[in-house]
Amino acid sequence: MRKVLTTLCGACALMAAAAGQYRIPTDSIRLSDPCVLADSASGLYYMTGTGGKLWKSPDLAMWDGPYDVARPDTASWMGRDPMIWAAELHRHGDKYYYFATFTNRDVMIDTVAGTPIERRACHVLVADRPGGPYRPVSDCDYLPADKPTLDGTLWVDTDGKPYMVYCHEWLQNNNGTIEKIELSPDLSRSLGEGRILFRASDSPWSRERFEGGRVGPNRVTDGPWLFRTATGRLGMIWTSWIYNVYTQGVAYSESGTLDGPWVQEAEPVTPPDFGHGMIFTDFAGRTLLSCHSHKDVDGQYVRVPHFFEVDLSGDKLRVAGLCRP
């Protein structure tokens, strides 16, 4: 029998979430890389992220879940129990697609500076309904097996072709990149090779302290998400670090296409300790940015979903402030 919880303290909500309960407030969900699909057909918001779980809500304030919706092929390179990072939901044509990063911790593809690199790659799952279940579109490798990639997202560019935009992990190349690769029309495979859009070191706002005390741009690229302003300008939010503070910036394409060149804004776009964002329009017509915060709660390091109202009416993304549905 479905249990309805009308009021929940934080601890009770966490217990309810673990048991697959209902009416969980947003600030009681622990989730990295939250991505929200506003599905007008069902009148529901669907939120997913790292961990392969899914929550449903009619109002962005109270959520049902979590539901297990990812059905990766455990006989594939992903292995029997893959880690799932940064899952995203996209409607494309008449299907719903689940872009996510899968890690097989039992397979090492490289060793760099003494650090073993696990088999990690972006893959695409598909379902007929936003609530899943999601199964692989195909068994094709979208990206090279010897290259650790993460945080793949979908973008249809001005040429009408779909692309995956993703990160090549800094642990291997020592200067993380954000790249694109063309996808087939049914998103079942990639076409051609990936192309670098920009590097972590292009960031004017990120910071890292290196051996010997030298300070330079951070090497991490994380969480790309594409958008257009009302003037048609193409932008991308993405995340790195300022020392130990998770931070989100924005870049704009001078050509209006994925090919760029990409010009980085000088300052971060969201407050400190918020990152890995995505942008969606709610049922009231507001443009919202979903992201997670990093903070200490009673001595425990947690990640919590948050929503910001944003303004895309001009030629730049402007963050208006936190939204409390």
Buried (B, 14 or more C-beta within 10 A) or exposed (E): EEEEBEEBEEEBBBEBBEEEBBBBBBBBBBBBBBBBBBBEEBEBBBBBBBBBBBBBBEEBBBBBBBBEBBBBBEEBBBBEEBBBBBBBBBBBEEBBBBBBBBBBEEBEBBEBEEEEBBBBBBBBBBBEBBBBBBBBBBEEBBBBEEBBBBBBBBBEBEEEBBBBBBBBBBBBBEBBBBBBBBBBEEBBBBEEEBBEBBBBBBBEBBBBEEEEEEEEBBBBBBBBBBBEBEEEBBBBBBBBBBEEBBBBBBBBBEEBEBBBEBEBBEEBBBBEBBBBBBBBEBBEEBBBBBBBBBEEEEEEEBBBBBBBBBBBEEEBBEBEEBBEB
